[in-house]
Structures are given as C-alpha cells and as structure tokens.
Amino acid sequence: MKGIRLLIDLLKERWLHKTNTFKKPIFLIKNMVTELTNGVFNEFIKEGTVLIDFYADWCMPCVMMGPVVEEISEKFGKKLKVGKVNVEDGQEIAQKFNVSSIPNFVLFKDGKVITNFVGAMSEEDFSERIKKFL
C-alpha cells in the first residue's frame, strides 16, 4: 500500500493541470538505474547479470514500475546491474530484443538473454523472478 501511495503522490506532483502535459518522472533519472542509449547498451550488458527495463514515458504501467525497478536495483545491489531503455529513443535496441509490449524486462548474463517478463507486477513478484537467476 505504501508503494501505491508513493506512486499516486508522484503522479500528482508530475501532472501539470494548466498545460495537460506530463513531465518526465523523477525516478527515471535516479542514479541507481542507468538510462541507456545505443552507444553504451552493449558495453553495459557485456558482463555480469543485468536487468534492462524497456519502457516509455507515456506508458502508465511503465510509470508504475519505475519505483519497483528502483527498489530492485537497491535490493540486489552489486549482484545485479539495472538499466532502462526508452523504446522511443532506443528503437533499434527494442527491435533487436523483439520488444513489442511494455513494460518489458530482459535479464542478461554476460551479454546473453536468459529470460524476459512483460507487464506490471509487485516488487515481491519481481524479486522472486529475478532471484532464480542470481
């Protein structure tokens, strides 16, 4: 329930009623999760266990998963690197990994895909899925 309240508060802060536009959520620019582009993606996934969150700013399930992805990054610390790819800015990367629905999470081990999962889920469910591969 705490996570839902946090999300609602964040969404209220980010919604500009006068212009009807949505600002980029602040949790997308925190230090724990690295925003990736074509130039650094391959180097980022090359070594270790890496979780990549394919998302879009306009996708509400993606917005809801932002705090969950941050929690996962903090929880698994040095065992797991976490990055994000905006599917609009990183279309080539998304196509390479057949991302057709978002949020889409791809888990890599030393540069190779080991699993992926699609859709919003609780932090507990997300953790359980990832633990199997660490």
Secondary structure, DSSP 4 states (H G I P E B T S, - for coil): -HHHHHHHHHHHHHEETTTTEEPPPGGGG-SSSEE--HHHHHHHHSSSEEEEEEE-TT-HHHHHHHHHHHHHHHHHGGG-EEEEEETTT-HHHHHHTT--SSSEEEEEETTEEEEEEES---HHHHHHHHHTT-
